[in-house]
Amino acid sequence: MAIKKFTCPKCGNEISVEEQALAAMGNSVICPECQSVLQADGDFLYVPTAEQSFEPVDQPDGELPPPFSEENIIDDDEKPTLYDNAVEYISTCDAITVPMLMHYFGIDEKEATELMRELEQRGVVAPFTGGPREILIPHSSDLPRGAKRTFETDQMQKHLLERMRQAQANGELPKMRSCTCSLPSLLLFIFIAYLLYTLLH
């Protein structure tokens, strides 16, 4: 039975192993001196990278593995796409334009134009008629309307609303009616309340 001899690249120890045993181990060798797992390549041993597997591949003779396809890639990160976020944003607007998408998402004109084209093809917005596009989907009252908003500020407001609703459901907050006032109105109300407080005290 054929014997192959190697030199451990880590400790310099001489290693002898039968070819049949080497093939059964997927060309991997364990150095008896330093206990390193090594990979055989011809007459040499090397330290494999962390990504390499030592398990032998059980592939039938004459068959090749299936070709690479992007469709076989599974994306575990199921975050909303730009289109999904755009639909949510548009549902809070009275009309929409390409510059509004550019400002809200911080994207360039080309990307905003392609996004608008997709929104039109899917029936979210009306075709261009020379001005702002009409919104064809139902409106949402969760977020305030208006163009002077950004995706980041809306995400923070959604997070706060969700926390308030969760606290209310757990009995940590008293039930409140939904507020539909805009941010400037809310700031004005807080300012007036502060003035009244300073005058009375």
Helices and strands as residue ranges (DSSP letters): E 3-7, E 14-18, H 19-24, E 28-30, E 37-41, E 44-46, G 70-72, H 82-90, E 95-96, H 98-105, H 109-121, E 133-134, H 151-169, H 183-200
